[in-house]
Amino acid sequence: MTRSPRNAGLVLAPILAMAWHGNAQAYRPFDGTDAAIAEPGQVEIELGPAQYLQTGSERTLVAPAVVFNYGLSERWELVLQSEAVHSLMEDSSKSSLVGNGLFLKAILREGSLQGQLGPSIATEFGFILPDLNGDPTSGTGGSVAGIVSQQWPWMTVHLNAAIAITRQQTADAFFGVIVEGPHDWPLRPVAEVFYERDFGGVTTTSALVGAIWQVRDNIAFDVGLRGAQVNDQPLREVRFGVTFGFPVR
């Protein structure tokens, strides 16, 4: 993502840092997540095989984006995530592995997402791992998030709040709201808005609209169109992917 191959890393690194902080574990096609986890012994994989991202005039292919979830127990889940990004600029062939993270997610209160009354409440915390072949200043950070979800017959809402120390060792805060259509609909509309402030100098305001097609209990396809403002740079993104699960024991 450069004007000259020699400076590829210098230009690509800050753009990737603005686009992928990885503070709160995503739930496709969102940047936020829900207060639910995989069942014990169940693997759930969230796969974005190819996604398009444009920040200003810089164009990038994200292929693939992968999140691996494993149900450790009734209330705990292990989460691993990573994204491979490739510049689509003619004068750069820069590729990096970004958005790397290792997290634990815990259910603090069983609620509507677990078939109980009232809101479901969860927390997610862990390590934000360094980029590979990305930002040369990338190090190890950490984050902790709180998630509250409420499901009604006509709508589901997820509230996310997270604080973090980024890979560049600056403080970061994330606040987001996800709204989904009726959960019983096989194809339900979805939307998300969030605000993120990296106190190192990056502010992101984002909105996404999309849909989730629930093919079976363990298979869902998603699509999302996202527009954002990252400081003074407009950001446009097309997301699509699949989430599938299977037992391993």
C-alpha positions in Angstrom: 0.0 0.0 0.0 2.6 2.5 -1.1 3.7 4.9 -3.8 7.1 3.1 -4.1 8.2 -0.4 -3.2 11.1 0.9 -1.1 8.7 2.5 1.3 6.0 -0.2 1.4 6.4 -1.2 5.0 6.5 2.4 6.2 3.2 3.3 4.6 1.4 0.0 5.1 2.1 -0.3 8.8 0.2 2.7 10.1 -2.8 2.0 7.9 -3.0 -1.6 9.2 -2.7 -0.3 12.7 -5.6 2.0 12.2 -7.8 -0.7 10.6 -7.1 -3.6 12.9 -6.7 -3.0 16.7 -8.2 -6.4 17.6 -9.4 -5.2 21.0 -12.7 -7.1 21.2 -13.2 -10.5 19.6 -15.4 -10.2 16.5 -18.7 -12.1 15.8 -19.1 -12.2 12.0 -19.6 -9.8 10.3 -19.1 -7.4 13.2 -16.2 -5.8 15.0 -17.9 -6.4 18.3 -19.2 -9.7 19.7 -22.0 -11.4 21.6 -22.3 -12.8 25.1 -22.3 -16.4 24.0 -19.6 -19.1 23.7 -19.1 -22.4 21.9 -20.5 -25.5 23.8 -17.9 -27.6 25.7 -15.8 -29.7 23.3 -17.2 -27.8 20.3 -15.0 -26.0 17.7 -16.4 -22.9 16.0 -14.6 -21.4 13.1 -15.4 -17.9 11.7 -13.9 -17.6 8.2 -13.7 -14.7 5.9 -12.1 -16.2 2.8 -11.6 -12.8 1.0 -12.6 -9.3 2.1 -12.0 -5.9 0.4 -10.8 -2.9 2.3 -10.1 0.6 1.0 -8.6 3.3 3.2 -8.3 6.6 1.3 -6.8 5.6 -2.0 -5.1 2.5 -0.6 -6.7 -0.8 -1.4 -6.2 -4.1 0.4 -7.4 -7.7 0.2 -7.9 -9.5 3.5 -7.6 -13.2 2.7 -8.2 -15.0 4.9 -9.5 -13.7 8.2 -9.9 -16.6 10.7 -11.2 -16.8 14.2 -10.9 -20.2 16.0 -13.2 -20.7 19.1 -13.1 -23.8 21.3 -15.5 -24.4 24.2 -13.5 -25.3 27.3 -16.4 -25.7 29.7 -20.0 -24.5 30.2 -18.8 -20.9 30.8 -15.3 -20.6 29.2 -14.1 -20.4 25.6 -10.7 -20.2 24.1 -10.3 -17.8 21.1 -7.5 -17.5 18.5 -7.6 -15.0 15.7 -5.5 -13.7 12.8 -5.8 -12.0 9.4 -3.6 -12.1 6.3 -3.7 -8.8 4.4 -2.3 -8.2 0.9 -1.8 -4.8 -0.8 -3.7 -4.4 -4.1 -1.6 -1.4 -5.2 0.3 -1.9 -8.4 3.6 -0.8 -7.0 3.5 -2.9 -3.9 3.3 -6.7 -3.1 3.3 -6.2 0.7 1.6 -8.9 2.7 1.3 -9.2 6.4 -0.3 -11.3 9.2 -2.2 -8.9 11.4 -5.0 -8.8 14.0 -3.3 -11.7 15.9 -4.8 -12.4 19.3 -5.2 -15.0 22.0 -8.2 -14.6 24.3 -10.4 -16.2 26.9 -14.1 -15.5 27.0 -16.3 -16.2 30.0 -20.0 -16.1 30.7 -20.7 -14.1 33.8 -24.4 -14.4 33.7 -26.6 -16.8 31.7 -29.5 -15.0 30.1 -31.6 -14.8 27.0 -28.8 -16.1 24.7 -28.6 -19.2 26.9 -32.4 -19.7 27.1 -32.8 -17.9 30.5 -34.5 -14.7 31.4 -32.8 -11.4 31.3 -29.6 -10.2 29.7 -26.6 -12.4 29.0 -23.3 -10.9 30.3 -19.8 -12.0 29.4 -16.2 -10.8 29.5 -13.3 -11.4 27.1 -9.7 -10.7 27.9 -6.3 -11.7 26.6 -3.2 -10.8 24.6 -3.0 -8.7 21.4 -0.1 -10.4 19.7 2.5 -8.7 17.4 2.0 -8.4 13.6 4.1 -10.5 11.3 5.7 -8.5 8.5 3.5 -5.6 9.4 4.1 -2.6 11.6 7.8 -2.7 12.7 6.8 -1.1 16.0 4.2 -3.8 16.7 4.6 -5.5 20.1 2.4 -7.3 22.5 -0.7 -5.7 24.1 -3.7 -6.8 26.0 -7.4 -6.1 26.3 -10.4 -6.7 28.5 -14.0 -6.3 27.3 -17.5 -6.5 28.7 -20.4 -7.7 26.6 -24.2 -7.5 27.4 -26.7 -9.2 25.1 -30.5 -9.2 25.2 -32.6 -11.2 22.8 -36.3 -10.6 22.2 -38.6 -12.4 19.7 -38.3 -9.3 17.4 -34.7 -8.2 17.9 -31.4 -8.9 19.5 -29.0 -6.3 20.9 -25.3 -6.6 21.9 -23.5 -3.9 23.8 -19.6 -3.9 23.8 -17.1 -1.9 25.8 -13.4 -2.6 25.9 -10.2 -1.1 27.1 -6.8 -2.1 25.8 -3.1 -1.5 25.6 -2.4 -1.7 21.8 0.6 -3.2 20.0 2.2 0.2 20.0 1.8 0.4 23.8 -0.9 3.1 23.8 -4.3 3.1 25.6 -7.4 2.3 23.6 -11.1 2.4 24.3 -13.9 0.7 22.2 -17.7 1.2 22.5 -20.1 -0.6 20.1 -23.7 -1.6 19.6 -24.9 -4.5 17.4 -28.6 -4.9 16.4 -30.0 -8.0 14.8 -33.4 -8.8 13.3 -35.6 -11.7 14.6 -33.4 -14.7 15.5 -36.0 -17.1 14.1 -35.7 -15.6 10.6 -33.4 -17.7 8.4 -32.1 -14.5 6.8 -31.9 -11.7 9.3 -30.8 -8.1 8.8 -28.0 -6.8 11.0 -26.2 -3.5 11.8 -23.4 -2.2 14.0 -22.0 1.1 15.0 -18.9 1.7 17.1 -16.5 4.3 18.3 -12.9 3.6 19.0 -10.3 5.9 20.4 -6.6 5.0 20.3 -5.0 7.6 22.6 -1.8 7.3 20.4 -3.7 9.5 17.9 -6.2 7.4 16.0 -10.0 7.9 16.2 -12.4 5.6 14.4 -16.2 6.0 13.9 -17.7 3.1 12.0 -21.1 1.9 10.8 -22.0 -1.5 9.2 -25.1 -3.0 7.6 -25.5 -6.6 6.5 -27.2 -9.9 6.9 -26.7 -13.3 8.4 -28.2 -16.4 6.7 -28.6 -19.2 9.2 -28.5 -22.3 7.0 -28.4 -24.8 9.9 -27.7 -24.6 13.6 -24.0 -25.0 13.0 -23.6 -23.1 9.7 -24.2 -19.5 8.9 -23.2 -17.2 6.0 -22.8 -13.5 6.5 -22.2 -10.3 4.4 -21.5 -6.8 5.6 -20.8 -3.3 4.1 -18.9 -1.1 6.3 -18.1 2.6 6.1 -15.9 4.4 8.6 -13.8 7.5 9.3 -10.3 6.9 10.6 -9.0 10.4 11.6 -9.4 12.2 8.3 -9.3 9.1 6.1 -12.5 7.5 4.8 -12.6 3.7 5.0 -14.8 1.3 2.9 -15.0 -2.4 3.5 -16.8 -5.4 2.0 -17.1 -8.4 4.3 -18.5 -11.9 3.6 -17.8 -15.2 5.2 -19.1 -18.3 6.9 -19.2 -19.6 10.5 -19.4 -23.3 11.1 -19.0 -25.6 14.1 -18.3 -29.2 14.9 -17.6 -31.3 18.0 -14.1 -32.7 18.7 -15.1 -34.7 21.8 
